[in-house]
């Protein structure tokens, strides 16, 4: 299927690895010129070079922490009026809410609520003027089924979900859509890092920990990043203009709900 977004421009946040990279690659394969952001210059440049080898579109980089004013300014300087915005940032640490300081809470809210809102605010008016815009926020399956150890993530991402529910229905008439993608377990470096912590605490191998997590969902496996990227690209397509304010789970059926 031709997604109808060739020659569009996209800003993909935190895209040097993992699900962000997968989204950037999927969009680039559809002919979208992509700007990727990340904190580490060497890693980001290496990822950009990989994407250039795999596609024939312009891949640019914006170095900086997207959760800071400076990082967002650098991203918007590199890609000032994107047709497509993919909001993404590394998740906050797990733990008991009693142990978190106010600074921990502020950091989580900044990264996973205020930063996406700031980037939407900076880009949505131009999308409205052009009568085309696609915004996808990478959140978490915990929005549908809160995970007790992820209190910071549960709180901040649920706040963003509420914001999107309202704004998405205000801008849809301009062919600007805002949706959320909710990943479960995917085969990324972050999954392995999390598994390493569990393995150390339990005395199991990392492979056993990942296999156990995979067995916990009906698909009996973890997801592959390219599957996530493909769904993201479709939500950004010309054909997805009637998908508004949705929270789409990609978790192998792990969250057992009817809606």
Residue pairs with C-beta under 8 A, 6 or more apart in sequence:
1 239
3 30
3 233
3 234
3 236
3 237
3 238
3 239
4 237
4 238
4 239
5 27
5 30
5 31
5 32
5 83
5 84
5 134
5 233
5 236
5 237
5 238
6 30
6 31
6 32
7 31
7 32
7 33
8 31
8 32
8 33
8 83
8 84
8 132
8 236
9 32
9 33
9 34
9 35
9 79
9 81
9 82
9 83
9 84
10 24
10 27
10 32
10 33
10 34
10 35
10 79
10 82
10 83
10 84
10 85
10 86
10 236
11 34
11 35
11 37
11 62
11 75
11 76
11 78
11 79
11 82
11 84
11 85
11 86
11 119
11 123
12 20
12 23
12 24
12 27
12 34
12 35
12 36
12 37
12 86
12 88
13 20
13 37
13 66
13 75
13 86
13 87
13 88
13 89
13 119
14 20
14 37
14 38
14 66
14 88
14 89
14 90
15 21
15 23
15 24
15 34
15 36
15 37
15 38
15 47
15 86
15 88
16 36
16 38
16 40
16 43
16 44
16 46
16 47
17 43
17 47
17 188
17 189
18 186
18 188
18 189
18 190
18 225
19 88
19 138
19 183
19 186
19 188
19 225
19 228
19 229
20 36
20 86
20 88
20 138
21 36
21 47
21 51
21 225
22 225
22 226
22 228
22 229
22 232
23 86
23 88
23 136
23 138
23 228
23 229
23 232
23 233
24 34
24 36
24 47
24 51
24 59
24 86
24 229
25 51
25 54
25 55
25 226
25 229
26 226
26 229
26 230
26 232
26 233
27 34
27 84
27 86
27 229
27 232
27 233
27 236
28 34
28 51
28 54
28 55
28 57
28 59
29 54
29 55
29 233
30 233
30 237
31 57
32 57
32 83
32 84
32 236
33 57
33 58
33 59
33 60
34 51
34 57
34 58
34 59
34 60
35 59
35 60
35 61
35 62
35 75
35 78
35 79
35 82
36 44
36 47
36 48
36 51
36 59
36 60
36 61
36 62
37 44
37 61
37 62
37 63
37 64
37 66
37 71
37 74
37 75
38 44
38 47
38 61
38 63
39 63
39 64
39 65
39 71
40 63
41 63
44 61
44 63
45 61
48 59
48 60
48 61
51 59
52 59
60 78
60 79
61 78
62 71
62 74
62 75
62 77
62 78
62 79
63 74
64 70
64 71
64 72
64 73
64 74
64 75
65 71
66 72
66 75
66 88
66 89
66 115
66 119
67 89
67 107
67 110
67 111
67 115
72 115
72 118
72 119
72 122
75 119
76 119
76 122
76 123
81 123
81 126
82 123
83 127
83 130
83 132
83 133
83 134
84 133
84 134
84 135
84 136
84 236
85 119
85 120
85 123
85 133
85 134
85 135
85 136
86 135
86 136
86 137
86 138
86 232
87 115
87 116
87 119
87 120
87 135
87 136
87 137
87 138
88 137
88 138
89 111
89 112
89 115
90 111
90 190
91 112
91 140
91 150
91 153
91 190
92 104
92 107
92 108
92 111
92 112
92 150
92 152
92 153
92 156
93 104
93 152
94 149
94 150
95 149
95 151
95 152
96 149
96 151
97 151
97 152
100 151
100 152
104 152
105 152
105 155
108 152
108 153
108 155
108 156
109 155
109 156
109 159
111 156
112 139
112 153
112 156
112 157
112 159
112 160
113 156
113 157
113 159
113 160
113 163
116 137
116 160
117 160
117 163
120 135
120 167
120 178
123 133
123 135
124 133
124 135
124 167
124 171
124 176
126 133
127 133
127 135
127 171
127 174
127 176
128 171
128 174
128 176
131 174
131 175
132 175
132 176
133 171
133 174
133 175
133 176
133 177
134 176
134 177
134 235
134 236
134 237
134 240
135 176
135 177
135 178
135 179
136 178
136 179
136 180
136 181
136 232
136 235
136 236
137 160
137 164
137 178
137 179
137 180
137 181
138 180
138 181
138 183
138 232
139 157
139 160
139 161
139 180
139 181
139 182
139 247
140 150
140 153
140 157
140 182
140 183
141 182
141 183
141 184
141 249
141 251
141 254
141 255
142 150
142 153
142 154
142 157
143 154
143 157
143 158
143 161
143 180
143 182
143 247
144 182
144 247
144 249
144 255
144 257
145 255
145 257
146 154
146 158
147 153
147 154
160 180
161 180
161 247
164 178
164 179
164 180
164 245
165 245
167 178
168 177
168 178
168 179
168 244
168 245
169 244
169 245
171 177
171 178
172 244
172 245
175 241
177 235
177 240
177 241
177 243
177 244
178 244
178 245
179 235
179 243
179 244
179 245
179 246
179 247
179 248
180 246
180 247
180 248
181 228
181 231
181 232
181 235
181 248
181 250
182 247
182 248
182 249
182 250
182 251
183 223
183 228
183 250
183 251
184 217
184 222
184 223
184 249
184 250
184 251
184 252
184 254
184 255
185 191
185 210
185 213
185 214
185 217
185 222
185 223
185 251
185 252
185 254
186 222
186 223
186 224
186 225
186 228
186 250
187 222
187 223
187 224
187 225
188 225
191 210
191 222
192 206
192 210
195 206
195 209
195 210
195 213
196 206
198 204
198 209
199 205
199 206
199 208
199 209
202 209
204 212
210 222
213 222
214 220
214 221
214 222
216 254
217 251
217 252
217 253
217 254
218 252
218 253
218 254
219 252
219 253
220 252
221 252
222 252
223 250
223 251
223 252
227 250
228 250
231 248
231 250
234 240
235 243
235 248
249 255
